[in-house]
Amino acid sequence: MPTEKKHINIVWFKRDLRLQENEAVFNALKSDEPVLLLYVFEQLLIDDNHYSQRHWDFIKQSLVDLNEQLEPYNSKVLVVHSDIIAAVNQLLNKYHITDLYSHQETGILVSYERDKSFTRFCKNNLIDWHESINNGVQRGLKNRDQWIEKCNAYFEIEPLPFNPKKGQLLSIEEVDQLATVFTIPSLKTDLDTPFQKGGRTTGLKYLDSFLEKRYENYMFHISKPELARTGCSRISPYIAWGNLSIREVYHRAYHLKKTTANKKPLEAFMSRLRWQSHFIQKFEMEHTMEEASINKGFQKLKKEISIQYQDAWKNGQTGFPLIDACMRCLNETGYLNFRMRALVVSFFTHNLWQPWQEATTHLSQMFLDFEPGIHFPQLQMQAGETGTNTLRIYNPIKNSYEHDPKGTFIKKWVPEVQDLELRFVHEPYLMTEMEQGFNDFKLGVDYPFPIVDIDETRRKASDTLWNLRKNKVVKRESERILKKHSLPNRKFS
């Protein structure tokens, strides 16, 4: 007689690479069934042009960290190169599987389509797929009428512990045996890079150092391209890939706020944590904004694509030192503070007059903390194509003087101008021929001329977008968007 298959539950890790404060893990461990922890490197995501090697390395480092945390439990994550349906189908050959747990992912279109296919697969194989709410984002909402109440209730729950029963997790030996029937990717990565390293252990170090001292300068440094590198929390990659949850970070900050005399920077930080969930909720409710303007009236806006402009922007060769410093810094380190992100998108969409869609993949590949639910709503907002947000066209020169007054950031990333007089560090194109000679510096050779006229392109963009906002379709869409996405009282408790 055939041997009866062993019954197991599966936890499918996606963008929730942590054991603690993980509802999928917590719920799977509620039962008495053995639990297999699974991560799948899916070719459909590896091939997608929103991702790059820095993301996969961060994930691999996170998995290595997970396995180190699992050593005391004599377990590890089964990490395979497959698609999820093929992986679970293979596991069904050996095990009886009726329950699979994961978090509810607000991802890009290909992951959304994958989830629909996996839902059908689970139904056909009598598997109950339990998806847990992620960071307060609710699926299936038509508007925001009850969202704040639901979100507040989610955030009030104490972070969930990780307490598996003895022997409940599949053993290292059993996972290694399973691995023999799969293609197993190497988890080795180059650690000698300027990128933040993945994993909960490292994420907690960033959070600890921020809440111990660094938060005190949060409000003063948040807009400064150089000071933000230490004045901001720097936990965004750990939130994006799920090494940390918004809820646990919020609880840590909330408890600190009770005892510290310096409450305002913590309040500002906590507010931004909650707004993170708000923006991802937008994308959850209207995922078409991945490819098209959320306001259909702006879909008629036609911009002539310039590969020359785009390449100059991507490579930090626009002739505007702050823009170039930002892009070079982002390309090399994967990080840029929020205001500078808004600045480079504004420059791309307004001054270079390029479609925001043309910026999506380069920026997503460069941002180590690429989060779809933040990425696409923010791109459209900075491009001025929502019809509901204030039109902001950032002046790179004004921002340069205000946020990098001594040129510290610019000199670091645009060394071509580091020896120039300070005003020329900000505006090298103001140098006369004689001044170029005195400085042994030649515009167009040592550093490019500005590729556009800032004032002229700003006027064109402003006039075009403000006129378009008077369009009937834009107005109608703006009303629809506000009705669907606006928060009833526009603040959190």
C-alpha positions in Angstrom: 0.0 0.0 0.0 1.3 3.5 -0.8 2.6 5.5 2.2 0.3 8.2 3.4 1.7 11.6 2.7 2.9 13.8 5.5 0.6 16.8 6.1 2.4 20.2 6.2 1.5 23.9 6.0 3.6 26.3 3.8 4.6 29.9 4.5 5.4 31.6 1.2 7.7 34.5 1.8 7.5 37.4 -0.6 8.1 41.0 0.5 7.9 40.0 4.2 11.3 38.6 4.9 11.1 38.3 8.7 10.0 35.8 11.3 8.8 38.2 14.0 5.8 40.4 13.4 4.8 38.3 10.4 1.1 37.4 10.4 1.5 34.7 7.8 4.2 32.9 9.9 2.2 33.5 13.1 -1.0 32.0 11.7 0.8 29.0 10.1 2.3 28.2 13.5 -1.1 28.3 15.3 -1.8 24.8 14.0 -0.1 21.6 15.1 1.0 20.8 11.6 4.7 20.9 10.5 5.5 24.1 8.6 7.8 24.6 5.6 9.2 28.1 5.0 9.5 28.7 1.3 11.0 31.5 -0.9 10.8 31.3 -4.7 13.0 33.3 -7.0 10.5 33.7 -9.8 11.8 34.1 -13.3 8.8 36.4 -14.2 10.1 38.9 -11.6 13.8 38.4 -12.4 13.0 39.2 -16.0 10.8 42.2 -15.1 12.6 45.5 -15.9 11.6 47.1 -12.6 14.1 45.0 -10.8 17.9 44.9 -10.8 20.7 42.9 -9.2 20.9 45.1 -6.2 17.3 44.0 -5.3 18.1 40.3 -5.6 21.3 40.7 -3.6 19.4 42.4 -0.8 16.8 39.6 -0.8 19.6 36.9 -0.8 21.2 38.7 2.2 17.8 38.7 3.9 17.4 35.0 3.4 20.9 34.3 4.7 19.9 36.3 7.8 16.6 34.4 8.1 18.5 31.1 8.0 20.9 32.3 10.7 17.9 33.1 12.9 16.4 29.7 12.2 19.5 27.7 13.3 18.4 27.5 16.9 15.2 25.8 15.7 17.1 23.4 13.4 15.3 24.7 10.4 15.9 26.8 7.3 14.0 28.4 4.4 13.7 26.3 1.3 14.9 28.7 -1.4 14.3 27.6 -5.0 14.5 29.0 -8.5 11.1 28.3 -10.0 7.6 29.7 -10.4 5.3 29.4 -7.4 2.9 27.0 -9.1 5.6 24.6 -10.2 7.2 24.8 -6.8 4.0 23.9 -4.9 3.1 21.3 -7.5 6.5 19.6 -6.8 5.9 19.7 -3.1 2.5 18.1 -3.6 4.2 15.0 -4.9 5.7 14.5 -1.4 3.3 16.2 1.0 -0.4 16.6 1.7 -0.9 20.4 1.7 -4.2 22.0 2.5 -3.1 25.4 3.9 -0.6 27.9 2.5 0.1 31.3 4.1 1.5 34.5 2.7 1.1 38.3 3.1 -1.1 40.2 0.7 1.2 41.8 -1.8 0.5 45.1 -3.4 2.9 44.5 -6.3 3.4 45.2 -9.9 1.1 44.0 -12.7 3.1 40.7 -13.3 2.8 39.7 -9.6 -0.9 40.6 -9.6 -1.5 38.3 -12.6 0.7 35.6 -11.0 -1.5 35.8 -7.9 -4.6 35.4 -9.9 -3.2 32.2 -11.5 -2.0 30.9 -8.2 -5.5 31.5 -6.7 -6.9 29.2 -9.4 -4.2 26.6 -8.8 -4.9 26.5 -5.1 -8.7 26.1 -5.7 -8.0 23.3 -8.1 -5.8 21.5 -5.6 -8.0 22.1 -2.6 -5.4 24.4 -0.9 -6.6 27.2 1.3 -4.4 30.2 0.6 -4.5 32.6 3.6 -3.3 36.1 2.7 -2.5 38.4 5.6 -2.9 42.2 5.6 0.4 43.9 5.0 1.2 47.1 6.8 -2.5 48.1 7.2 -3.3 48.0 3.4 -6.8 46.7 2.9 -7.9 44.9 -0.3 -11.3 45.4 -1.9 -12.1 49.0 -0.7 -14.2 51.2 -2.9 -13.3 54.4 -1.0 -11.6 55.6 2.2 -14.7 56.0 4.4 -13.7 53.3 6.9 -10.0 53.1 6.1 -8.6 55.1 8.9 -10.5 53.2 11.5 -9.4 49.9 10.1 -5.8 51.1 9.7 -5.8 52.4 13.3 -7.1 49.1 14.6 -4.4 47.3 12.7 -1.6 49.5 14.1 -2.9 49.1 17.7 -2.2 45.4 17.7 1.0 44.5 19.4 3.7 43.2 17.1 3.4 39.4 16.7 6.0 37.0 18.3 7.8 34.1 16.6 7.3 31.1 18.9 7.2 27.8 17.0 6.6 24.6 18.9 9.5 22.3 19.3 10.1 20.5 16.0 7.2 22.3 14.2 9.4 23.8 11.5 10.7 21.3 9.0 14.3 20.3 9.9 17.4 21.4 8.1 17.9 17.8 7.0 14.4 17.5 5.6 14.7 20.9 3.8 18.1 19.9 2.3 16.5 16.6 1.1 13.7 18.6 -0.6 16.3 20.8 -2.2 17.6 17.9 -4.3 14.5 18.0 -6.5 14.7 21.8 -7.2 17.0 24.2 -8.9 18.7 26.0 -5.9 20.1 29.5 -6.4 23.3 30.5 -4.7 22.8 33.0 -1.8 26.3 34.3 -2.0 26.6 38.1 -2.7 29.3 40.7 -3.0 29.3 42.4 0.4 31.9 44.9 -0.7 29.4 47.4 -2.2 28.1 50.8 -1.1 24.5 49.4 -0.8 22.8 48.8 2.5 22.9 45.1 3.3 19.8 43.1 3.6 18.4 41.3 6.6 16.4 42.0 9.7 19.5 42.0 11.9 21.0 44.9 9.9 17.6 46.6 9.7 17.2 46.6 13.4 20.7 48.1 13.8 19.6 51.1 11.6 16.3 51.4 13.6 18.1 51.2 16.9 20.7 53.8 16.1 17.9 56.1 14.7 15.8 55.8 17.8 18.7 56.1 20.2 20.0 59.4 18.9 19.7 60.1 15.1 16.0 61.0 15.2 16.7 64.2 17.0 17.9 65.8 13.8 15.2 64.2 11.6 13.2 67.4 10.9 16.3 69.5 10.3 18.1 67.0 8.0 15.2 65.3 6.1 15.5 67.6 3.0 19.3 67.9 2.9 20.9 65.5 0.4 24.0 64.9 2.5 22.7 65.2 6.0 19.7 63.1 5.3 22.0 60.1 4.9 22.4 60.0 8.7 19.5 62.2 9.8 16.9 60.1 8.3 16.1 56.6 9.6 17.5 54.8 6.5 15.1 51.8 7.2 13.2 52.2 3.9 14.8 49.1 2.2 14.0 47.0 5.3 10.4 48.2 5.2 10.1 47.6 1.4 11.4 44.1 1.5 9.7 43.2 4.8 12.7 42.8 7.1 10.8 45.2 9.4 7.1 46.0 9.5 5.6 49.5 9.7 3.6 48.4 12.7 6.6 47.3 14.8 8.6 50.4 13.9 5.5 52.6 14.8 5.2 50.8 18.2 8.9 51.4 18.9 8.6 55.1 18.1 5.3 55.4 20.0 6.8 54.0 23.2 9.9 56.2 22.9 7.7 59.3 22.4 6.2 58.6 25.9 9.6 59.1 27.6 11.5 61.5 25.4 11.4 65.3 25.7 12.1 65.6 22.0 8.7 64.5 20.7 8.3 66.6 17.5 10.8 64.7 15.3 9.3 61.4 16.4 5.8 62.7 15.6 7.0 63.7 12.2 8.6 60.3 11.7 5.5 58.4 12.8 3.3 60.5 10.6 5.4 59.5 7.6 5.1 55.8 8.6 1.4 56.1 8.4 1.4 58.0 5.1 3.4 55.1 3.7 0.4 52.9 4.2 -1.8 55.6 2.7 0.1 55.7 -0.6 0.3 52.0 -1.0 -3.5 51.9 -0.4 -3.9 54.2 -3.4 -2.0 51.8 -5.6 -3.9 48.8 -4.1 -7.2 50.5 -5.1 -6.1 51.7 -8.5 -3.2 49.6 -9.9 -3.6 50.9 -13.4 -1.4 53.8 -12.4 1.6 51.5 -13.0 1.3 52.3 -16.7 -1.1 55.2 -17.2 -1.9 58.5 -15.5 -4.5 58.0 -12.7 -6.2 61.1 -14.0 -7.4 60.0 -17.5 -7.5 63.6 -18.6 -3.7 63.7 -18.5 -3.4 60.6 -20.7 -3.8 62.9 -23.7 -0.6 64.8 -22.8 2.0 64.0 -25.4 5.7 64.5 -24.9 8.4 64.0 -27.4 10.8 61.3 -26.2 14.5 62.3 -26.2 17.0 59.5 -25.6 19.7 62.1 -25.4 18.0 63.9 -22.5 17.1 60.7 -20.7 20.7 59.3 -21.0 22.1 62.6 -19.7 19.7 62.5 -16.7 20.3 58.8 -15.9 24.1 59.3 -16.0 24.3 62.6 -14.1 25.4 64.7 -17.1 22.7 67.3 -17.4 24.9 70.4 -16.5 23.0 71.1 -13.3 25.3 69.9 -10.5 22.6 69.1 -7.9 20.7 67.0 -10.4 23.8 65.2 -11.5 25.0 64.6 -8.0 21.6 63.1 -7.0 21.6 60.8 -10.0 25.2 59.6 -9.6 24.6 59.1 -5.8 21.4 57.1 -6.5 23.1 55.0 -9.2 26.0 54.1 -6.9 24.4 53.8 -3.5 20.7 53.0 -4.1 19.6 55.9 -1.8 18.4 59.4 -2.2 16.3 61.4 0.3 12.7 62.2 -0.5 13.1 65.8 -1.5 15.9 65.0 -3.9 13.8 62.2 -5.4 11.0 64.7 -6.1 13.6 67.1 -7.5 15.0 64.6 -10.1 11.5 63.5 -11.2 10.4 67.1 -11.5 13.4 67.9 -13.6 12.8 64.8 -15.8 9.1 65.4 -16.4 9.0 69.2 -16.4 12.3 70.6 -17.5 13.2 67.8 -19.9 9.5 67.3 -20.7 9.7 63.6 -20.7 6.9 61.2 -19.9 7.0 59.9 -16.3 6.7 56.4 -17.7 10.1 56.7 -19.2 11.6 57.3 -15.7 9.9 54.4 -14.0 12.2 51.5 -14.7 15.5 53.3 -14.3 14.4 54.7 -10.9 12.9 51.4 -9.7 16.1 49.6 -10.6 18.2 52.1 -8.8 16.1 52.6 -5.7 17.2 49.8 -3.3 13.9 50.5 -1.5 11.7 50.1 -4.6 8.2 49.8 -3.3 5.5 49.7 -6.1 2.8 51.3 -4.0 5.0 54.3 -3.3 6.8 54.4 -6.6 4.0 54.9 -9.1 1.7 57.3 -7.0 4.8 59.5 -6.2 6.0 59.6 -9.8 2.6 60.8 -11.0 2.3 63.3 -8.2 5.7 64.8 -8.9 4.9 64.8 -12.6 1.8 66.9 -11.9 -0.5 64.4 -13.5 -3.0 63.7 -10.8 -5.1 66.9 -11.0 -5.6 66.8 -7.3 -2.2 67.7 -5.9 -0.5 71.1 -6.0 1.7 71.4 -9.0 5.3 71.6 -7.9 8.1 72.3 -10.3 11.3 72.3 -8.3 14.1 74.7 -9.2 17.4 72.7 -9.1 19.4 75.9 -8.6 17.3 77.2 -5.7 17.3 73.8 -4.1 21.1 73.6 -4.5 21.7 76.8 -2.6 19.1 76.0 0.1 19.8 72.4 0.8 23.5 72.0 -0.1 24.7 75.6 0.7 28.4 74.7 1.0 28.2 72.3 -2.0 29.3 69.4 0.2 27.0 66.9 -1.5 27.7 68.2 -5.0 31.5 68.2 -4.5 31.3 64.6 -3.3 29.4 63.3 -6.4 30.5 65.8 -9.1 34.2 66.1 -8.4 34.6 68.0 -11.7 33.5 71.1 -9.9 34.9 70.6 -6.4 37.8 73.0 -6.8 35.7 75.9 -8.2 34.5 78.9 -6.3 31.3 78.1 -4.4 28.9 80.0 -6.7 30.4 78.0 -9.6 30.0 74.8 -7.8 26.2 75.5 -7.9 26.2 77.2 -11.3 29.3 76.4 -13.3 27.8 77.7 -16.5 28.0 81.3 -15.1 31.8 81.2 -15.6 33.1 83.5 -18.2 35.8 82.4 -20.6 38.4 84.3 -18.5 37.2 82.6 -15.3 37.3 79.2 -17.0 40.9 79.9 -17.9 41.8 81.0 -14.4 40.4 77.7 -13.1 41.8 75.5 -15.8 38.3 74.4 -16.5 36.4 74.3 -19.7 32.6 74.0 -20.0 31.5 71.4 -22.4 34.8 69.5 -21.9 35.3 69.1 -18.1 31.6 69.4 -17.3 28.6 69.7 -19.7 26.7 72.9 -20.5 23.1 72.8 -19.2 21.1 70.7 -21.5 18.0 72.9 -21.2 17.0 76.4 -20.1 15.5 76.1 -16.6 13.3 79.2 -16.8 12.0 78.6 -20.3 11.2 74.9 -19.7 9.6 75.7 -16.3 7.3 78.2 -17.9 6.3 75.8 -20.7 5.6 73.0 -18.3 3.7 75.2 -15.9 1.5 76.8 -18.6 0.8 73.5 -20.2 -0.2 71.6 -17.0 -2.2 74.5 -15.5 -4.2 74.9 -18.8 -4.8 71.1 -18.9 -6.2 71.2 -15.4 -9.0 73.4 -16.7 -10.0 70.5 -19.1 -13.4 69.0 -18.3 -12.1 65.4 -18.3 -9.3 66.4 -15.9 -11.7 68.1 -13.6 -14.2 65.2 -13.7 -11.3 62.8 -13.0 -10.0 64.9 -10.2 -13.4 64.8 -8.5 -13.5 61.0 -8.9 -9.9 60.6 -7.5 -10.7 62.8 -4.5 -13.9 60.9 -3.8 -12.1 57.5 -4.0 -8.8 58.2 -2.4 -9.2 61.2 0.0 -9.1 60.5 3.7 -12.3 61.7 5.4 -10.5 63.7 8.1 -7.0 63.7 6.5 -5.1 62.8 9.6 -4.3 59.8 11.7 -5.0 59.2 15.4 
